[in-house]
Amino acid sequence: MKQETDPRDSRARIKALAHRMRRFRLPGNFTMTTLSALVLVMFAVAAVALQLALGVPPSPEAIAIIVGVLAANGIVIAIAPLWAVVLLMTVFFWAVTGYLVPENMLPALLVASIGLLVAPAVQIVQQWDRAVVFRLGRFKRVLEPGPHLLFPVIDSVIGHVDMRIRVTDFSAERSVTSDTVPVHVDALAFWMVWDAEKALLEVEDYFAAVTLSAQTVLRDTIGRNELATLLSNREQLGAEIQETLDRKTSPWGITILSIEFTEILLPKELEDALSRRAQAERERQARVILSSAEEEIAERFAKAGATYEANPKAFELRAMNLVFDGMKQNKNMILVPTQAVESMGGTLGLAARRAHDAAESTEDTP
């Protein structure tokens, strides 16, 4: 028999996979940028220009070898941005060019090898980033947006921190409220890093720390509140979670801006029970409103009866008004209570006599 897959479990696995992909990154001491490649090209041109200035013009074959080896070394360094790789590629450059290039090209080789060391040291930090630099294993400085120059080999960029506002989705699956109701809650956390140094030095993985801390606080909040509170006071509970989580993340240089609930899922059986309860509550309110209206109408009828009892003429006028309204709606037949006919007999007879006299006078007129 084929077993159905719970869509909530599928979403949880997708979130875990996305989180692992975000955490995965190749280790590196720097970043090879477009400016680094341009610096490498400038050193290659300077090497050729130095040979020309010394009066020893390089051959086209030697220029092609130097440029080709530099390009290959630059690609390898871009793939593996480590100072150990840079040193290895420098040795490789000297081994290859020293064997294939004439000895009179030594100044050009020296300038080109210096370019291999300087090019990776040229770094560019984007406007929304901050880069943390270590020197020989100790914190040195935080790079602000713009171009920067590292000290080759001994300076390393251990990480870039995005300073923009981030949105992280997290959930509390199968958490139990204080009135023992299992719920599944999805929420969003809006947060930002305000101190790149603390974010990288105080916690190993600040992204995972924020997500897991938010899940823990959310589960604790669900356990301390009833289901009705959870459904009706989302904004208040979100503010409480934000305040608690912000106190925990402030030492890491992180501020939690807000917490918003996106979805609260209940078991199917409980949803049906709550639906029937809500329907019964609405029916009860409808009956209460109807009975209140009946009671109010009865009170008004009682007051009207007392008024008519004290003033019979008013009752006769009201009865005539009712008859008149009935005649307007149904001109063929109208049913009138006997008591009303007797009370209105004189008035109706007089009206009928006048109508008859008016008809006869119309017929006699030529």
Secondary structure as UniProt FT lines:
FT   HELIX           7..23
FT   HELIX           34..53
FT   TURN            54..55
FT   HELIX           60..79
FT   HELIX           83..100
FT   HELIX           103..105
FT   HELIX           106..118
FT   HELIX           119..121
FT   STRAND          122..125
FT   TURN            127..128
FT   STRAND          129..135
FT   TURN            136..137
FT   STRAND          138..143
FT   STRAND          146..149
FT   TURN            152..154
FT   STRAND          155..162
FT   STRAND          166..176
FT   TURN            178..179
FT   STRAND          182..193
FT   HELIX           196..201
FT   HELIX           206..224
FT   HELIX           227..232
FT   HELIX           234..249
FT   HELIX           250..252
FT   STRAND          254..265
FT   HELIX           268..310
FT   HELIX           312..329
FT   HELIX           338..343
FT   HELIX           345..364
//
